[in-house]
């Protein structure tokens, strides 16, 4: 017995986005999630200016803002040397996002709002359902999932299954689509604090030689803190997440001063490793979206926008498939979905990986910070790319890379030659 036309596994931003778009188009959609909402989720909790465009389409933006979400006007990145890259979303480069600010909001608030929007559009939502495997027909096509509810095994059938179940997607693994990348292998510790000093209207990234930490206001006097360190330190973290996070913050003087009067108001949650990429974002009868399809590194903090936008694109493909599922080339919409993902996100993937290389090298991040701190126009472009409204091509050029990494070197060489004379 078919439970629904489309089964969405996962009720986070990706699942809610695709469920909303399909339900609004009249498709019979069923969302299942192992959690009960609202629930906390380890995350940088940042939404780019372009994410507000999708929140508006879903009817969620006003509710998110009314929840007390913080408005962010840009991003600041501090290098190990102390040099700061400060970029603003509203800048002189001529590109404008849907809004001139990003948003920062706790995931238990955001996800509950988005899931409510999917419900209001007509999607059914069942919480507390753990997916353990996929079900396939004799041809190997996915026809549903196996589930566990209160210890009772069962199954849910659907004409099509969407995996929006995150970084360690059960469905992606069962289909053999998930692939862990060998680098970077990092672990994140995430918590919320009150009383952190000097919190402004910029999201912050502090890069040190032994990891990096993201800090941002998430509204209502709360600050999210997300520390990312190499997986090689996991043995130090095991059994003492709170102590490790406190010691790391206190070991860096510029951060220790700001946390001197801070109080942690949530447990420290660990997540990782990251760097996962599906070799393909679909299989017969199923497709991946959000972190289940791709997640490189938390530094750029753009998982939520990619999840929301990916949900919209996948909804288009599923509608096309439902309209033409009796045709010979039944999977053509998902071949196009894969191509569309690459067109939409390919440039950003290149930038994310380049940033990953730079952040991993103190020499490179120090040089970039030194040059970008003196060239705000270049910093604004880079922050605009990470904010999803400046095309990646603006920074993936020889000229831009030379300005970031080569210009100062040329000046240093000229100075040394002058002194030598």
C-alpha positions as CSV (number, residue, x, y, z in Angstrom):
1,X,0.0,0.0,0.0
2,X,1.4,3.4,-1.0
3,X,1.5,5.8,1.9
4,X,2.0,9.0,-0.2
5,X,3.3,10.2,-3.5
6,X,6.5,11.6,-1.9
7,X,8.1,10.6,1.4
8,X,10.5,13.1,2.8
9,X,12.9,11.7,5.4
10,X,14.1,14.6,7.6
11,X,12.3,17.7,8.8
12,X,15.2,20.2,8.8
13,X,15.5,23.1,6.4
14,X,16.0,20.9,3.3
15,X,13.1,18.6,4.1
16,X,10.8,21.4,5.0
17,X,11.7,23.3,1.9
18,X,11.0,20.5,-0.5
19,X,7.9,19.4,1.4
20,X,6.5,22.9,1.3
21,X,7.1,23.4,-2.4
22,X,5.6,20.0,-3.3
23,X,2.6,20.3,-1.0
24,X,1.8,23.8,-2.3
25,X,1.8,22.3,-5.8
26,X,-0.8,19.8,-4.7
27,X,1.5,16.8,-4.3
28,X,0.7,14.3,-1.5
29,X,3.7,14.7,0.8
30,X,4.6,12.9,4.0
31,X,7.5,14.1,6.2
32,X,9.0,11.8,8.8
33,X,11.8,12.6,11.3
34,X,13.3,10.7,14.2
35,X,13.2,13.8,16.4
36,X,10.3,15.6,18.1
37,X,10.2,19.3,17.3
38,X,11.3,21.8,18.5
39,X,14.7,20.2,19.0
40,X,18.2,21.7,19.2
41,X,20.7,21.0,16.4
42,X,24.4,21.6,16.4
43,X,24.9,24.3,13.8
44,X,26.5,27.7,13.1
45,X,22.9,29.0,12.9
46,X,23.6,31.5,10.2
47,X,21.4,32.3,7.2
48,X,22.8,34.4,4.3
49,X,21.0,37.4,2.9
50,X,19.7,35.2,0.0
51,X,18.2,32.7,2.5
52,X,15.6,35.4,3.3
53,X,14.3,35.2,-0.3
54,X,13.3,31.5,0.3
55,X,12.0,32.2,3.8
56,X,9.7,34.8,2.2
57,X,8.4,32.4,-0.4
58,X,7.6,30.0,2.4
59,X,5.9,32.6,4.4
60,X,8.4,32.1,7.2
61,X,10.5,35.3,7.2
62,X,8.2,37.4,9.4
63,X,7.9,34.6,12.0
64,X,11.6,34.1,12.1
65,X,12.2,37.9,12.6
66,X,9.5,38.0,15.3
67,X,11.2,35.2,17.2
68,X,14.0,37.6,18.0
69,X,16.5,36.5,15.4
70,X,19.6,38.7,15.1
71,X,20.4,40.7,12.0
72,X,24.0,40.4,10.7
73,X,25.4,43.1,8.5
74,X,28.5,41.2,7.5
75,X,31.3,38.8,8.6
76,X,34.6,39.4,10.3
77,X,37.5,36.8,10.1
78,X,40.4,37.1,12.5
79,X,43.6,35.4,11.4
80,X,46.2,33.9,13.8
81,X,48.3,37.0,13.3
82,X,45.5,39.2,14.6
83,X,44.7,40.8,11.3
84,X,41.0,41.1,10.6
85,X,39.1,40.6,7.3
86,X,35.9,42.7,7.7
87,X,33.3,42.4,4.9
88,X,29.8,43.8,4.7
89,X,26.8,42.6,2.8
90,X,25.9,46.1,1.7
91,X,28.9,47.3,-0.2
92,X,30.2,49.3,-3.2
93,X,30.7,46.3,-5.5
94,X,27.2,46.8,-7.0
95,X,25.8,43.3,-6.1
96,X,22.8,43.3,-3.8
97,X,21.3,40.4,-1.9
98,X,17.6,39.9,-1.4
99,X,18.2,41.7,1.9
100,X,21.2,43.7,3.1
101,X,21.5,41.6,6.3
102,X,21.9,38.0,7.1
103,X,20.0,36.3,9.9
104,X,21.1,34.3,12.9
105,X,18.6,32.2,14.8
106,X,18.6,29.1,17.0
107,X,17.8,26.0,15.0
108,X,15.1,24.8,17.4
109,X,13.2,28.0,16.5
110,X,14.0,28.0,12.8
111,X,13.3,24.4,12.1
112,X,10.0,24.4,13.9
113,X,8.8,27.4,11.9
114,X,9.8,25.9,8.6
115,X,8.1,22.6,9.4
116,X,5.0,24.5,10.4
117,X,5.1,26.2,7.0
118,X,5.2,22.7,5.3
119,X,2.3,21.6,7.4
120,X,0.3,24.7,6.5
121,X,0.9,24.0,2.8
122,X,-0.6,20.5,3.2
123,X,2.3,18.2,4.1
124,X,1.7,15.5,6.7
125,X,4.4,15.4,9.4
126,X,5.1,12.4,11.6
127,X,7.7,12.8,14.4
128,X,9.6,10.2,16.4
129,X,10.2,7.8,13.4
130,X,13.6,6.4,12.9
131,X,14.6,5.2,9.4
132,X,16.8,2.1,9.4
133,X,16.9,1.1,5.7
134,X,15.4,1.6,2.3
135,X,12.9,-0.8,0.6
136,X,13.3,-1.7,-3.1
137,X,11.3,-3.6,-5.6
138,X,12.5,-6.5,-7.8
139,X,14.0,-4.0,-10.2
140,X,16.0,-2.3,-7.5
141,X,14.0,0.9,-7.4
142,X,13.4,2.5,-4.0
143,X,9.7,2.2,-3.0
144,X,9.9,3.2,0.6
145,X,11.9,3.0,3.9
146,X,12.1,0.6,6.8
147,X,11.3,2.3,10.2
148,X,11.5,1.9,13.9
149,X,9.0,3.6,16.2
150,X,9.1,2.9,19.9
151,X,11.1,-0.3,19.2
152,X,8.5,-1.6,16.7
153,X,9.8,-2.2,13.2
154,X,7.6,-1.3,10.3
155,X,7.8,0.4,6.9
156,X,6.5,3.4,4.9
157,X,5.9,3.1,1.2
158,X,5.9,6.0,-1.3
159,X,6.2,6.5,-5.0
160,X,9.3,8.5,-4.4
161,X,11.6,9.0,-1.4
162,X,13.6,12.1,-0.6
163,X,16.6,11.8,1.7
164,X,16.9,15.1,3.7
165,X,18.3,13.2,6.7
166,X,21.6,15.2,7.0
167,X,25.3,14.6,7.0
168,X,25.2,11.0,8.0
169,X,22.2,10.1,5.9
170,X,21.0,6.6,6.4
171,X,19.4,6.6,2.9
172,X,22.6,7.9,1.1
173,X,24.6,5.2,2.8
174,X,22.2,2.4,2.1
175,X,22.1,3.4,-1.6
176,X,25.9,3.5,-1.8
177,X,25.8,7.2,-2.7
178,X,27.6,8.7,0.3
179,X,31.3,9.3,0.1
180,X,33.5,10.7,3.0
181,X,36.2,12.9,1.7
182,X,39.7,12.3,3.0
183,X,40.2,16.0,3.9
184,X,39.5,18.0,5.9
185,X,38.6,15.7,8.9
186,X,37.3,18.0,11.6
187,X,35.0,17.9,14.7
188,X,32.8,20.7,16.0
189,X,31.7,21.5,19.5
190,X,28.6,23.8,19.6
191,X,27.0,25.5,22.6
192,X,25.1,28.7,23.5
193,X,26.3,31.4,25.9
194,X,24.9,34.6,27.5
195,X,27.1,37.5,28.6
196,X,29.8,37.2,25.9
197,X,31.5,40.6,25.6
198,X,31.6,42.8,22.6
199,X,29.0,41.0,20.4
200,X,28.2,43.2,17.5
201,X,26.2,42.9,14.3
202,X,28.8,40.8,12.4
203,X,29.2,37.1,12.5
204,X,32.8,36.3,13.6
205,X,35.3,33.6,12.7
206,X,38.5,33.4,14.7
207,X,41.1,31.2,13.1
208,X,43.9,29.9,15.3
209,X,46.7,27.4,14.7
210,X,44.8,24.8,16.6
211,X,41.3,25.3,15.1
212,X,38.7,28.0,14.5
213,X,35.6,29.2,16.3
214,X,32.5,30.9,15.0
215,X,30.7,33.4,17.2
216,X,27.4,35.1,16.5
217,X,24.5,36.7,18.2
218,X,21.4,34.5,17.7
219,X,18.9,36.8,19.3
220,X,17.4,37.2,22.8
221,X,20.8,37.8,24.4
222,X,22.2,34.4,23.4
223,X,25.4,33.8,21.5
224,X,26.2,30.7,19.5
225,X,29.7,29.4,19.8
226,X,30.9,26.7,17.3
227,X,34.5,25.4,17.8
228,X,36.0,23.3,15.0
229,X,39.2,21.3,15.6
230,X,41.0,18.4,13.8
231,X,39.6,14.9,14.4
232,X,43.0,14.0,15.8
233,X,41.9,15.7,19.0
234,X,38.8,13.6,19.5
235,X,40.4,11.6,22.3
236,X,40.9,14.8,24.3
237,X,37.3,15.8,23.8
238,X,35.7,12.4,24.6
239,X,34.0,12.5,28.0
240,X,34.9,16.2,28.6
241,X,33.4,18.3,25.9
242,X,32.6,21.2,28.2
243,X,36.1,21.3,29.7
244,X,37.7,21.1,26.3
245,X,35.7,24.0,24.9
246,X,36.3,26.2,28.0
247,X,40.1,25.4,28.0
248,X,40.3,26.2,24.2
249,X,38.6,29.6,24.6
250,X,40.6,30.5,27.7
251,X,43.9,29.6,25.9
252,X,43.4,32.5,23.5
253,X,43.7,35.8,25.3
254,X,41.5,37.8,22.9
255,X,38.7,35.3,23.4
256,X,39.3,34.6,27.1
257,X,38.6,38.3,27.9
258,X,35.3,38.3,26.1
259,X,34.1,35.0,27.8
260,X,35.3,36.0,31.3
261,X,31.7,36.8,32.5
262,X,29.9,34.5,30.0
263,X,27.6,31.7,31.1
264,X,27.0,28.6,29.1
265,X,23.2,28.0,28.8
266,X,23.1,24.8,26.8
267,X,25.0,21.5,26.7
268,X,28.1,21.2,24.5
269,X,27.1,19.1,21.5
270,X,29.7,17.4,19.2
271,X,29.2,16.8,15.5
272,X,31.5,15.6,12.7
273,X,33.5,14.6,10.9
274,X,32.4,16.7,7.9
275,X,33.6,16.6,4.3
276,X,31.0,14.3,2.7
277,X,30.0,14.3,-0.9
278,X,27.5,12.0,-2.7
279,X,28.9,10.6,-6.0
280,X,25.4,11.3,-7.4
281,X,22.4,13.0,-5.8
282,X,19.8,10.5,-6.9
283,X,19.1,6.8,-7.5
284,X,16.0,5.2,-9.1
285,X,13.1,6.1,-6.8
286,X,15.1,8.4,-4.5
287,X,17.0,11.7,-4.4
288,X,19.3,13.4,-1.9
289,X,19.1,17.1,-0.8
290,X,20.8,19.3,1.7
291,X,23.7,17.9,3.8
292,X,22.8,14.4,2.7
293,X,24.0,15.4,-0.8
294,X,27.0,17.6,0.0
295,X,28.7,19.1,3.0
296,X,32.4,20.2,2.9
297,X,33.3,22.3,5.9
298,X,31.5,24.5,8.5
299,X,33.8,27.5,8.0
300,X,31.6,29.3,5.5
301,X,28.4,28.5,7.4
302,X,26.2,28.1,4.4
303,X,24.5,24.8,4.9
304,X,21.1,26.3,5.6
305,X,20.8,28.3,2.4
306,X,22.0,25.4,0.3
307,X,19.4,23.2,2.0
308,X,16.6,25.6,1.4
309,X,17.6,26.3,-2.3
310,X,18.3,22.6,-2.9
311,X,14.8,21.7,-1.6
312,X,13.3,24.1,-4.2
313,X,15.2,22.6,-7.0
314,X,14.5,19.0,-6.1
315,X,10.8,19.9,-5.8
316,X,10.8,21.0,-9.5
317,X,12.4,17.7,-10.5
318,X,9.9,15.6,-8.5
319,X,7.0,17.5,-10.0
320,X,8.3,16.8,-13.5
321,X,8.8,13.1,-12.6
322,X,5.3,12.8,-11.3
323,X,3.9,14.4,-14.5
324,X,5.9,12.1,-16.8
325,X,6.6,9.0,-14.8
326,X,5.1,6.7,-17.5
327,X,7.6,8.0,-20.1
328,X,10.6,5.9,-21.2
329,X,13.2,8.2,-19.8
330,X,11.6,8.2,-16.4
331,X,14.7,9.5,-14.5
332,X,15.5,12.4,-16.8
333,X,14.2,15.0,-14.3
334,X,16.8,13.8,-11.8
335,X,19.6,13.8,-14.3
336,X,18.7,17.5,-14.8
337,X,18.5,18.0,-11.0
338,X,22.1,16.8,-10.7
339,X,23.2,19.1,-13.5
340,X,21.2,22.0,-12.0
341,X,22.9,21.5,-8.6
342,X,26.3,21.8,-10.2
343,X,25.3,24.9,-12.1
344,X,23.9,26.5,-9.0
345,X,26.5,25.5,-6.4
346,X,29.5,24.5,-8.4
347,X,31.3,27.9,-8.1
348,X,30.6,28.0,-4.4
349,X,32.0,24.5,-4.0
350,X,35.3,25.7,-5.5
351,X,35.4,28.8,-3.2
352,X,34.6,26.7,-0.2
353,X,37.4,24.3,-0.9
354,X,39.9,27.1,-1.6
355,X,38.9,28.7,1.7
356,X,39.4,25.3,3.4
357,X,43.0,25.2,2.1
358,X,43.7,28.8,3.2
359,X,42.3,28.3,6.7
360,X,44.4,25.1,7.2
361,X,47.6,27.1,6.5
362,X,48.6,29.8,9.0
363,X,50.9,31.3,6.4
364,X,48.1,31.6,3.8
365,X,45.4,32.9,6.1
366,X,47.7,35.5,7.6
367,X,48.8,36.7,4.2
368,X,45.2,36.9,3.0
369,X,44.1,38.7,6.1
370,X,46.9,41.2,5.8
371,X,46.0,42.1,2.3
372,X,42.2,41.9,2.7
373,X,42.3,44.1,5.8
374,X,43.8,46.8,3.6
375,X,41.4,46.2,0.7
376,X,37.9,46.3,1.9
377,X,36.5,46.1,-1.6
378,X,38.1,42.7,-2.0
379,X,36.8,41.6,1.4
380,X,33.3,42.7,0.6
381,X,33.4,40.7,-2.6
382,X,34.5,37.5,-0.8
383,X,31.8,37.9,1.9
384,X,29.2,38.5,-0.8
385,X,30.1,35.2,-2.4
386,X,29.8,33.4,1.0
387,X,26.5,35.3,1.4
388,X,25.2,33.7,-1.9
389,X,24.5,36.9,-3.8
390,X,27.9,37.7,-5.4
391,X,28.7,35.2,-8.2
392,X,31.7,33.0,-7.3
393,X,33.3,34.0,-10.6
394,X,34.1,37.4,-9.1
395,X,36.7,35.9,-6.8
396,X,37.8,32.8,-8.9
397,X,40.1,34.9,-11.1
398,X,43.9,35.2,-11.4
399,X,43.6,38.9,-10.7
400,X,41.6,38.5,-7.5
401,X,43.9,35.7,-6.2
402,X,47.0,37.9,-7.0
403,X,45.5,40.8,-5.1
404,X,44.8,38.6,-2.1
405,X,48.0,36.5,-2.1
406,X,50.5,38.1,-4.4
407,X,50.4,41.9,-4.2
408,X,51.9,42.2,-0.8
409,X,54.6,39.7,-1.7
410,X,55.5,41.9,-4.6
411,X,55.7,45.0,-2.3
412,X,57.8,43.0,0.2
413,X,60.2,42.0,-2.7
414,X,60.5,45.6,-3.9
415,X,61.2,46.8,-0.3
416,X,63.9,44.2,0.1
417,X,65.5,45.2,-3.2
418,X,65.4,48.9,-2.2
419,X,67.1,48.2,1.1
420,X,69.7,46.0,-0.6
421,X,70.7,49.0,-2.8
